[in-house]
Amino acid sequence: MNEKQIANRDKIIYFKNLISFFYTFEELPQLLKEVQKERQLKQQRYGINNYKSYMEKEKVNNPLFQRFKQIKN
């Protein structure tokens, strides 16, 4: 957790081993930067092919992806 996340603990929810961060509309650019940074770090750590494989498996197996699909449709 970085300093800003610690300072904004009221925007963090822990539920069933899932950490949710909440952002205002004004903070969306920051959110996008953090998502891109996390993605880059995982690609560097695991390699692009392993990362892509992991994401494909998660689309099928992870209930969060299924829930997003339901909301999207």
PDB file of N, CA, C and O in Angstrom:
ATOM      1  N   MET A   1       0.840  -1.172   0.000  1.00  0.00           N
ATOM      2  CA  MET A   1       0.000   0.000   0.000  1.00  0.00           C
ATOM      3  C   MET A   1       0.892   1.245   0.000  1.00  0.00           C
ATOM      4  O   MET A   1       1.860   1.321   0.757  1.00  0.00           O
ATOM      5  N   ASN A   2       0.568   2.198  -0.835  1.00  0.00           N
ATOM      6  CA  ASN A   2       1.375   3.410  -0.850  1.00  0.00           C
ATOM      7  C   ASN A   2       0.829   4.425   0.159  1.00  0.00           C
ATOM      8  O   ASN A   2      -0.216   4.200   0.770  1.00  0.00           O
ATOM      9  N   GLU A   3       1.542   5.542   0.328  1.00  0.00           N
ATOM     10  CA  GLU A   3       1.178   6.528   1.343  1.00  0.00           C
ATOM     11  C   GLU A   3      -0.212   7.107   1.125  1.00  0.00           C
ATOM     12  O   GLU A   3      -0.950   7.335   2.084  1.00  0.00           O
ATOM     13  N   LYS A   4      -0.568   7.344  -0.123  1.00  0.00           N
ATOM     14  CA  LYS A   4      -1.887   7.919  -0.405  1.00  0.00           C
ATOM     15  C   LYS A   4      -2.998   6.936  -0.028  1.00  0.00           C
ATOM     16  O   LYS A   4      -4.030   7.343   0.506  1.00  0.00           O
ATOM     17  N   GLN A   5      -2.792   5.649  -0.304  1.00  0.00           N
ATOM     18  CA  GLN A   5      -3.787   4.650   0.051  1.00  0.00           C
ATOM     19  C   GLN A   5      -3.933   4.550   1.562  1.00  0.00           C
ATOM     20  O   GLN A   5      -5.043   4.385   2.068  1.00  0.00           O
ATOM     21  N   ILE A   6      -2.832   4.647   2.280  1.00  0.00           N
ATOM     22  CA  ILE A   6      -2.894   4.600   3.745  1.00  0.00           C
ATOM     23  C   ILE A   6      -3.647   5.812   4.267  1.00  0.00           C
ATOM     24  O   ILE A   6      -4.446   5.693   5.197  1.00  0.00           O
ATOM     25  N   ALA A   7      -3.403   6.973   3.681  1.00  0.00           N
ATOM     26  CA  ALA A   7      -4.081   8.199   4.109  1.00  0.00           C
ATOM     27  C   ALA A   7      -5.573   8.145   3.814  1.00  0.00           C
ATOM     28  O   ALA A   7      -6.360   8.805   4.493  1.00  0.00           O
ATOM     29  N   ASN A   8      -5.973   7.371   2.815  1.00  0.00           N
ATOM     30  CA  ASN A   8      -7.378   7.288   2.410  1.00  0.00           C
ATOM     31  C   ASN A   8      -7.991   5.936   2.773  1.00  0.00           C
ATOM     32  O   ASN A   8      -8.706   5.349   1.962  1.00  0.00           O
ATOM     33  N   ARG A   9      -7.727   5.445   3.957  1.00  0.00           N
ATOM     34  CA  ARG A   9      -8.225   4.123   4.358  1.00  0.00           C
ATOM     35  C   ARG A   9      -9.744   4.031   4.286  1.00  0.00           C
ATOM     36  O   ARG A   9     -10.280   2.936   4.119  1.00  0.00           O
ATOM     37  N   ASP A  10     -10.449   5.150   4.408  1.00  0.00           N
ATOM     38  CA  ASP A  10     -11.906   5.112   4.319  1.00  0.00           C
ATOM     39  C   ASP A  10     -12.371   4.741   2.917  1.00  0.00           C
ATOM     40  O   ASP A  10     -13.549   4.444   2.720  1.00  0.00           O
ATOM     41  N   LYS A  11     -11.481   4.751   1.955  1.00  0.00           N
ATOM     42  CA  LYS A  11     -11.814   4.376   0.586  1.00  0.00           C
ATOM     43  C   LYS A  11     -11.432   2.933   0.281  1.00  0.00           C
ATOM     44  O   LYS A  11     -11.522   2.492  -0.865  1.00  0.00           O
ATOM     45  N   ILE A  12     -11.006   2.201   1.304  1.00  0.00           N
ATOM     46  CA  ILE A  12     -10.567   0.822   1.113  1.00  0.00           C
ATOM     47  C   ILE A  12     -11.486  -0.098   1.902  1.00  0.00           C
ATOM     48  O   ILE A  12     -11.714   0.113   3.093  1.00  0.00           O
ATOM     49  N   ILE A  13     -12.013  -1.124   1.231  1.00  0.00           N
ATOM     50  CA  ILE A  13     -12.888  -2.101   1.861  1.00  0.00           C
ATOM     51  C   ILE A  13     -12.241  -3.477   1.736  1.00  0.00           C
ATOM     52  O   ILE A  13     -11.798  -3.868   0.656  1.00  0.00           O
ATOM     53  N   TYR A  14     -12.190  -4.211   2.856  1.00  0.00           N
ATOM     54  CA  TYR A  14     -11.692  -5.591   2.852  1.00  0.00           C
ATOM     55  C   TYR A  14     -12.893  -6.507   3.035  1.00  0.00           C
ATOM     56  O   TYR A  14     -13.630  -6.376   4.012  1.00  0.00           O
ATOM     57  N   PHE A  15     -13.096  -7.435   2.101  1.00  0.00           N
ATOM     58  CA  PHE A  15     -14.237  -8.337   2.180  1.00  0.00           C
ATOM     59  C   PHE A  15     -13.891  -9.650   1.496  1.00  0.00           C
ATOM     60  O   PHE A  15     -13.544  -9.667   0.315  1.00  0.00           O
ATOM     61  N   LYS A  16     -13.985 -10.751   2.234  1.00  0.00           N
ATOM     62  CA  LYS A  16     -13.725 -12.091   1.698  1.00  0.00           C
ATOM     63  C   LYS A  16     -12.424 -12.156   0.904  1.00  0.00           C
ATOM     64  O   LYS A  16     -12.417 -12.564  -0.257  1.00  0.00           O
ATOM     65  N   ASN A  17     -11.332 -11.755   1.532  1.00  0.00           N
ATOM     66  CA  ASN A  17     -10.002 -11.777   0.916  1.00  0.00           C
ATOM     67  C   ASN A  17      -9.896 -10.914  -0.335  1.00  0.00           C
ATOM     68  O   ASN A  17      -8.993 -11.110  -1.148  1.00  0.00           O
ATOM     69  N   LEU A  18     -10.795  -9.979  -0.493  1.00  0.00           N
ATOM     70  CA  LEU A  18     -10.772  -9.069  -1.636  1.00  0.00           C
ATOM     71  C   LEU A  18     -10.592  -7.651  -1.112  1.00  0.00           C
ATOM     72  O   LEU A  18     -11.300  -7.229  -0.197  1.00  0.00           O
ATOM     73  N   ILE A  19      -9.665  -6.930  -1.679  1.00  0.00           N
ATOM     74  CA  ILE A  19      -9.442  -5.538  -1.302  1.00  0.00           C
ATOM     75  C   ILE A  19     -10.039  -4.670  -2.394  1.00  0.00           C
ATOM     76  O   ILE A  19      -9.672  -4.792  -3.562  1.00  0.00           O
ATOM     77  N   SER A  20     -10.956  -3.797  -2.017  1.00  0.00           N
ATOM     78  CA  SER A  20     -11.585  -2.890  -2.979  1.00  0.00           C
ATOM     79  C   SER A  20     -11.174  -1.460  -2.666  1.00  0.00           C
ATOM     80  O   SER A  20     -11.269  -1.014  -1.522  1.00  0.00           O
ATOM     81  N   PHE A  21     -10.724  -0.755  -3.670  1.00  0.00           N
ATOM     82  CA  PHE A  21     -10.365   0.650  -3.547  1.00  0.00           C
ATOM     83  C   PHE A  21     -11.433   1.470  -4.252  1.00  0.00           C
ATOM     84  O   PHE A  21     -11.843   1.131  -5.362  1.00  0.00           O
ATOM     85  N   PHE A  22     -11.884   2.540  -3.622  1.00  0.00           N
ATOM     86  CA  PHE A  22     -12.911   3.383  -4.209  1.00  0.00           C
ATOM     87  C   PHE A  22     -12.314   4.731  -4.598  1.00  0.00           C
ATOM     88  O   PHE A  22     -11.536   5.320  -3.847  1.00  0.00           O
ATOM     89  N   TYR A  23     -12.686   5.203  -5.770  1.00  0.00           N
ATOM     90  CA  TYR A  23     -12.161   6.445  -6.310  1.00  0.00           C
ATOM     91  C   TYR A  23     -13.318   7.352  -6.713  1.00  0.00           C
ATOM     92  O   TYR A  23     -14.377   6.875  -7.123  1.00  0.00           O
ATOM     93  N   THR A  24     -13.110   8.656  -6.594  1.00  0.00           N
ATOM     94  CA  THR A  24     -14.093   9.616  -7.082  1.00  0.00           C
ATOM     95  C   THR A  24     -13.851   9.819  -8.575  1.00  0.00           C
ATOM     96  O   THR A  24     -12.841   9.364  -9.112  1.00  0.00           O
ATOM     97  N   PHE A  25     -14.770  10.498  -9.237  1.00  0.00           N
ATOM     98  CA  PHE A  25     -14.591  10.779 -10.662  1.00  0.00           C
ATOM     99  C   PHE A  25     -13.338  11.618 -10.899  1.00  0.00           C
ATOM    100  O   PHE A  25     -12.662  11.458 -11.914  1.00  0.00           O
ATOM    101  N   GLU A  26     -13.037  12.499  -9.972  1.00  0.00           N
ATOM    102  CA  GLU A  26     -11.840  13.337 -10.119  1.00  0.00           C
ATOM    103  C   GLU A  26     -10.560  12.506 -10.033  1.00  0.00           C
ATOM    104  O   GLU A  26      -9.520  12.917 -10.547  1.00  0.00           O
ATOM    105  N   GLU A  27     -10.630  11.347  -9.390  1.00  0.00           N
ATOM    106  CA  GLU A  27      -9.455  10.502  -9.203  1.00  0.00           C
ATOM    107  C   GLU A  27      -9.286   9.434 -10.292  1.00  0.00           C
ATOM    108  O   GLU A  27      -8.359   8.626 -10.224  1.00  0.00           O
ATOM    109  N   LEU A  28     -10.162   9.424 -11.282  1.00  0.00           N
ATOM    110  CA  LEU A  28     -10.075   8.401 -12.334  1.00  0.00           C
ATOM    111  C   LEU A  28      -8.740   8.391 -13.073  1.00  0.00           C
ATOM    112  O   LEU A  28      -8.228   7.306 -13.349  1.00  0.00           O
ATOM    113  N   PRO A  29      -8.150   9.535 -13.408  1.00  0.00           N
ATOM    114  CA  PRO A  29      -6.829   9.483 -14.049  1.00  0.00           C
ATOM    115  C   PRO A  29      -5.790   8.762 -13.169  1.00  0.00           C
ATOM    116  O   PRO A  29      -4.954   8.017 -13.680  1.00  0.00           O
ATOM    117  N   GLN A  30      -5.847   8.985 -11.864  1.00  0.00           N
ATOM    118  CA  GLN A  30      -4.946   8.307 -10.937  1.00  0.00           C
ATOM    119  C   GLN A  30      -5.215   6.800 -10.941  1.00  0.00           C
ATOM    120  O   GLN A  30      -4.281   5.998 -10.943  1.00  0.00           O
ATOM    121  N   LEU A  31      -6.473   6.429 -10.942  1.00  0.00           N
ATOM    122  CA  LEU A  31      -6.842   5.010 -10.974  1.00  0.00           C
ATOM    123  C   LEU A  31      -6.283   4.334 -12.224  1.00  0.00           C
ATOM    124  O   LEU A  31      -5.702   3.253 -12.145  1.00  0.00           O
ATOM    125  N   LEU A  32      -6.461   4.969 -13.361  1.00  0.00           N
ATOM    126  CA  LEU A  32      -5.962   4.396 -14.612  1.00  0.00           C
ATOM    127  C   LEU A  32      -4.443   4.239 -14.589  1.00  0.00           C
ATOM    128  O   LEU A  32      -3.913   3.237 -15.069  1.00  0.00           O
ATOM    129  N   LYS A  33      -3.748   5.223 -14.036  1.00  0.00           N
ATOM    130  CA  LYS A  33      -2.287   5.126 -13.929  1.00  0.00           C
ATOM    131  C   LYS A  33      -1.888   3.957 -13.032  1.00  0.00           C
ATOM    132  O   LYS A  33      -0.947   3.227 -13.345  1.00  0.00           O
ATOM    133  N   GLU A  34      -2.597   3.778 -11.922  1.00  0.00           N
ATOM    134  CA  GLU A  34      -2.272   2.687 -11.000  1.00  0.00           C
ATOM    135  C   GLU A  34      -2.538   1.325 -11.629  1.00  0.00           C
ATOM    136  O   GLU A  34      -1.772   0.385 -11.414  1.00  0.00           O
ATOM    137  N   VAL A  35      -3.608   1.208 -12.398  1.00  0.00           N
ATOM    138  CA  VAL A  35      -3.912  -0.054 -13.078  1.00  0.00           C
ATOM    139  C   VAL A  35      -2.837  -0.355 -14.119  1.00  0.00           C
ATOM    140  O   VAL A  35      -2.363  -1.487 -14.215  1.00  0.00           O
ATOM    141  N   GLN A  36      -2.456   0.643 -14.889  1.00  0.00           N
ATOM    142  CA  GLN A  36      -1.411   0.453 -15.898  1.00  0.00           C
ATOM    143  C   GLN A  36      -0.080   0.084 -15.256  1.00  0.00           C
ATOM    144  O   GLN A  36       0.643  -0.774 -15.764  1.00  0.00           O
ATOM    145  N   LYS A  37       0.241   0.728 -14.145  1.00  0.00           N
ATOM    146  CA  LYS A  37       1.491   0.437 -13.449  1.00  0.00           C
ATOM    147  C   LYS A  37       1.492  -1.003 -12.929  1.00  0.00           C
ATOM    148  O   LYS A  37       2.486  -1.715 -13.069  1.00  0.00           O
ATOM    149  N   GLU A  38       0.381  -1.428 -12.330  1.00  0.00           N
ATOM    150  CA  GLU A  38       0.291  -2.796 -11.821  1.00  0.00           C
ATOM    151  C   GLU A  38       0.440  -3.806 -12.961  1.00  0.00           C
ATOM    152  O   GLU A  38       1.125  -4.819 -12.818  1.00  0.00           O
ATOM    153  N   ARG A  39      -0.201  -3.522 -14.080  1.00  0.00           N
ATOM    154  CA  ARG A  39      -0.118  -4.408 -15.244  1.00  0.00           C
ATOM    155  C   ARG A  39       1.327  -4.516 -15.738  1.00  0.00           C
ATOM    156  O   ARG A  39       1.810  -5.615 -16.012  1.00  0.00           O
ATOM    157  N   GLN A  40       2.012  -3.382 -15.851  1.00  0.00           N
ATOM    158  CA  GLN A  40       3.403  -3.377 -16.304  1.00  0.00           C
ATOM    159  C   GLN A  40       4.303  -4.155 -15.347  1.00  0.00           C
ATOM    160  O   GLN A  40       5.173  -4.909 -15.785  1.00  0.00           O
ATOM    161  N   LEU A  41       4.095  -3.975 -14.047  1.00  0.00           N
ATOM    162  CA  LEU A  41       4.911  -4.694 -13.067  1.00  0.00           C
ATOM    163  C   LEU A  41       4.702  -6.204 -13.170  1.00  0.00           C
ATOM    164  O   LEU A  41       5.660  -6.972 -13.070  1.00  0.00           O
ATOM    165  N   LYS A  42       3.459  -6.629 -13.368  1.00  0.00           N
ATOM    166  CA  LYS A  42       3.179  -8.063 -13.501  1.00  0.00           C
ATOM    167  C   LYS A  42       3.766  -8.615 -14.795  1.00  0.00           C
ATOM    168  O   LYS A  42       4.271  -9.737 -14.813  1.00  0.00           O
ATOM    169  N   GLN A  43       3.705  -7.839 -15.879  1.00  0.00           N
ATOM    170  CA  GLN A  43       4.285  -8.292 -17.134  1.00  0.00           C
ATOM    171  C   GLN A  43       5.798  -8.411 -17.018  1.00  0.00           C
ATOM    172  O   GLN A  43       6.391  -9.345 -17.557  1.00  0.00           O
ATOM    173  N   GLN A  44       6.423  -7.471 -16.319  1.00  0.00           N
ATOM    174  CA  GLN A  44       7.873  -7.532 -16.123  1.00  0.00           C
ATOM    175  C   GLN A  44       8.244  -8.723 -15.237  1.00  0.00           C
ATOM    176  O   GLN A  44       9.239  -9.406 -15.483  1.00  0.00           O
ATOM    177  N   ARG A  45       7.451  -8.956 -14.229  1.00  0.00           N
ATOM    178  CA  ARG A  45       7.759 -10.026 -13.276  1.00  0.00           C
ATOM    179  C   ARG A  45       7.550 -11.415 -13.869  1.00  0.00           C
ATOM    180  O   ARG A  45       8.381 -12.303 -13.682  1.00  0.00           O
ATOM    181  N   TYR A  46       6.442 -11.605 -14.585  1.00  0.00           N
ATOM    182  CA  TYR A  46       6.068 -12.935 -15.068  1.00  0.00           C
ATOM    183  C   TYR A  46       6.292 -13.146 -16.555  1.00  0.00           C
ATOM    184  O   TYR A  46       6.247 -14.281 -17.029  1.00  0.00           O
ATOM    185  N   GLY A  47       6.533 -12.077 -17.295  1.00  0.00           N
ATOM    186  CA  GLY A  47       6.663 -12.169 -18.744  1.00  0.00           C
ATOM    187  C   GLY A  47       5.299 -11.972 -19.403  1.00  0.00           C
ATOM    188  O   GLY A  47       4.267 -12.322 -18.829  1.00  0.00           O
ATOM    189  N   ILE A  48       5.303 -11.423 -20.583  1.00  0.00           N
ATOM    190  CA  ILE A  48       4.045 -11.083 -21.264  1.00  0.00           C
ATOM    191  C   ILE A  48       3.212 -12.328 -21.556  1.00  0.00           C
ATOM    192  O   ILE A  48       2.002 -12.320 -21.327  1.00  0.00           O
ATOM    193  N   ASN A  49       3.825 -13.386 -22.053  1.00  0.00           N
ATOM    194  CA  ASN A  49       3.063 -14.592 -22.399  1.00  0.00           C
ATOM    195  C   ASN A  49       2.418 -15.217 -21.160  1.00  0.00           C
ATOM    196  O   ASN A  49       1.257 -15.621 -21.211  1.00  0.00           O
ATOM    197  N   ASN A  50       3.149 -15.300 -20.055  1.00  0.00           N
ATOM    198  CA  ASN A  50       2.576 -15.852 -18.825  1.00  0.00           C
ATOM    199  C   ASN A  50       1.461 -14.957 -18.298  1.00  0.00           C
ATOM    200  O   ASN A  50       0.445 -15.453 -17.810  1.00  0.00           O
ATOM    201  N   TYR A  51       1.643 -13.649 -18.394  1.00  0.00           N
ATOM    202  CA  TYR A  51       0.620 -12.712 -17.952  1.00  0.00           C
ATOM    203  C   TYR A  51      -0.656 -12.871 -18.785  1.00  0.00           C
ATOM    204  O   TYR A  51      -1.759 -12.924 -18.240  1.00  0.00           O
ATOM    205  N   LYS A  52      -0.494 -12.945 -20.104  1.00  0.00           N
ATOM    206  CA  LYS A  52      -1.658 -13.120 -20.983  1.00  0.00           C
ATOM    207  C   LYS A  52      -2.375 -14.431 -20.680  1.00  0.00           C
ATOM    208  O   LYS A  52      -3.604 -14.471 -20.633  1.00  0.00           O
ATOM    209  N   SER A  53      -1.619 -15.496 -20.475  1.00  0.00           N
ATOM    210  CA  SER A  53      -2.197 -16.803 -20.144  1.00  0.00           C
ATOM    211  C   SER A  53      -2.971 -16.727 -18.832  1.00  0.00           C
ATOM    212  O   SER A  53      -4.085 -17.241 -18.728  1.00  0.00           O
ATOM    213  N   TYR A  54      -2.380 -16.089 -17.843  1.00  0.00           N
ATOM    214  CA  TYR A  54      -3.043 -15.917 -16.543  1.00  0.00           C
ATOM    215  C   TYR A  54      -4.359 -15.157 -16.696  1.00  0.00           C
ATOM    216  O   TYR A  54      -5.376 -15.560 -16.132  1.00  0.00           O
ATOM    217  N   MET A  55      -4.344 -14.069 -17.449  1.00  0.00           N
ATOM    218  CA  MET A  55      -5.552 -13.255 -17.622  1.00  0.00           C
ATOM    219  C   MET A  55      -6.645 -14.040 -18.357  1.00  0.00           C
ATOM    220  O   MET A  55      -7.823 -13.906 -18.026  1.00  0.00           O
ATOM    221  N   GLU A  56      -6.278 -14.843 -19.332  1.00  0.00           N
ATOM    222  CA  GLU A  56      -7.273 -15.665 -20.042  1.00  0.00           C
ATOM    223  C   GLU A  56      -7.905 -16.682 -19.094  1.00  0.00           C
ATOM    224  O   GLU A  56      -9.118 -16.889 -19.125  1.00  0.00           O
ATOM    225  N   LYS A  57      -7.091 -17.314 -18.254  1.00  0.00           N
ATOM    226  CA  LYS A  57      -7.620 -18.272 -17.272  1.00  0.00           C
ATOM    227  C   LYS A  57      -8.536 -17.582 -16.279  1.00  0.00           C
ATOM    228  O   LYS A  57      -9.574 -18.128 -15.905  1.00  0.00           O
ATOM    229  N   GLU A  58      -8.157 -16.380 -15.847  1.00  0.00           N
ATOM    230  CA  GLU A  58      -8.967 -15.639 -14.892  1.00  0.00           C
ATOM    231  C   GLU A  58     -10.327 -15.256 -15.480  1.00  0.00           C
ATOM    232  O   GLU A  58     -11.332 -15.264 -14.770  1.00  0.00           O
ATOM    233  N   LYS A  59     -10.363 -14.923 -16.760  1.00  0.00           N
ATOM    234  CA  LYS A  59     -11.635 -14.582 -17.403  1.00  0.00           C
ATOM    235  C   LYS A  59     -12.632 -15.720 -17.275  1.00  0.00           C
ATOM    236  O   LYS A  59     -13.831 -15.494 -17.111  1.00  0.00           O
ATOM    237  N   VAL A  60     -12.133 -16.935 -17.352  1.00  0.00           N
ATOM    238  CA  VAL A  60     -12.992 -18.117 -17.301  1.00  0.00           C
ATOM    239  C   VAL A  60     -13.324 -18.506 -15.865  1.00  0.00           C
ATOM    240  O   VAL A  60     -14.465 -18.861 -15.572  1.00  0.00           O
ATOM    241  N   ASN A  61     -12.344 -18.444 -14.968  1.00  0.00           N
ATOM    242  CA  ASN A  61     -12.489 -19.015 -13.632  1.00  0.00           C
ATOM    243  C   ASN A  61     -12.824 -18.037 -12.517  1.00  0.00           C
ATOM    244  O   ASN A  61     -13.368 -18.447 -11.492  1.00  0.00           O
ATOM    245  N   ASN A  62     -12.522 -16.777 -12.685  1.00  0.00           N
ATOM    246  CA  ASN A  62     -12.671 -15.819 -11.599  1.00  0.00           C
ATOM    247  C   ASN A  62     -14.095 -15.261 -11.560  1.00  0.00           C
ATOM    248  O   ASN A  62     -14.564 -14.706 -12.555  1.00  0.00           O
ATOM    249  N   PRO A  63     -14.792 -15.399 -10.422  1.00  0.00           N
ATOM    250  CA  PRO A  63     -16.168 -14.895 -10.323  1.00  0.00           C
ATOM    251  C   PRO A  63     -16.279 -13.386 -10.529  1.00  0.00           C
ATOM    252  O   PRO A  63     -17.338 -12.897 -10.924  1.00  0.00           O
ATOM    253  N   LEU A  64     -15.207 -12.643 -10.267  1.00  0.00           N
ATOM    254  CA  LEU A  64     -15.268 -11.198 -10.499  1.00  0.00           C
ATOM    255  C   LEU A  64     -15.422 -10.871 -11.972  1.00  0.00           C
ATOM    256  O   LEU A  64     -16.151  -9.946 -12.329  1.00  0.00           O
ATOM    257  N   PHE A  65     -14.738 -11.626 -12.841  1.00  0.00           N
ATOM    258  CA  PHE A  65     -14.894 -11.423 -14.280  1.00  0.00           C
ATOM    259  C   PHE A  65     -16.318 -11.773 -14.702  1.00  0.00           C
ATOM    260  O   PHE A  65     -16.904 -11.087 -15.540  1.00  0.00           O
ATOM    261  N   GLN A  66     -16.869 -12.823 -14.133  1.00  0.00           N
ATOM    262  CA  GLN A  66     -18.237 -13.216 -14.468  1.00  0.00           C
ATOM    263  C   GLN A  66     -19.226 -12.149 -14.021  1.00  0.00           C
ATOM    264  O   GLN A  66     -20.179 -11.835 -14.734  1.00  0.00           O
ATOM    265  N   ARG A  67     -18.991 -11.594 -12.836  1.00  0.00           N
ATOM    266  CA  ARG A  67     -19.871 -10.532 -12.326  1.00  0.00           C
ATOM    267  C   ARG A  67     -19.782  -9.303 -13.211  1.00  0.00           C
ATOM    268  O   ARG A  67     -20.802  -8.667 -13.479  1.00  0.00           O
ATOM    269  N   PHE A  68     -18.595  -8.954 -13.670  1.00  0.00           N
ATOM    270  CA  PHE A  68     -18.429  -7.814 -14.573  1.00  0.00           C
ATOM    271  C   PHE A  68     -19.178  -8.059 -15.870  1.00  0.00           C
ATOM    272  O   PHE A  68     -19.823  -7.158 -16.405  1.00  0.00           O
ATOM    273  N   LYS A  69     -19.087  -9.292 -16.374  1.00  0.00           N
ATOM    274  CA  LYS A  69     -19.788  -9.650 -17.603  1.00  0.00           C
ATOM    275  C   LYS A  69     -21.294  -9.452 -17.451  1.00  0.00           C
ATOM    276  O   LYS A  69     -21.950  -8.957 -18.367  1.00  0.00           O
ATOM    277  N   GLN A  70     -21.843  -9.836 -16.298  1.00  0.00           N
ATOM    278  CA  GLN A  70     -23.268  -9.703 -16.046  1.00  0.00           C
ATOM    279  C   GLN A  70     -23.676  -8.232 -16.014  1.00  0.00           C
ATOM    280  O   GLN A  70     -24.717  -7.861 -16.555  1.00  0.00           O
ATOM    281  N   ILE A  71     -22.863  -7.407 -15.387  1.00  0.00           N
ATOM    282  CA  ILE A  71     -23.169  -5.986 -15.302  1.00  0.00           C
ATOM    283  C   ILE A  71     -23.049  -5.337 -16.669  1.00  0.00           C
ATOM    284  O   ILE A  71     -23.864  -4.493 -17.041  1.00  0.00           O
ATOM    285  N   LYS A  72     -22.020  -5.739 -17.419  1.00  0.00           N
ATOM    286  CA  LYS A  72     -21.763  -5.164 -18.745  1.00  0.00           C
ATOM    287  C   LYS A  72     -22.905  -5.484 -19.709  1.00  0.00           C
ATOM    288  O   LYS A  72     -23.306  -4.633 -20.503  1.00  0.00           O
ATOM    289  N   ASN A  73     -23.425  -6.700 -19.641  1.00  0.00           N
ATOM    290  CA  ASN A  73     -24.502  -7.096 -20.555  1.00  0.00           C
ATOM    291  C   ASN A  73     -25.792  -6.603 -20.028  1.00  0.00           C
ATOM    292  O   ASN A  73     -26.835  -6.825 -20.643  1.00  0.00           O
TER     293      ASN A  73
END
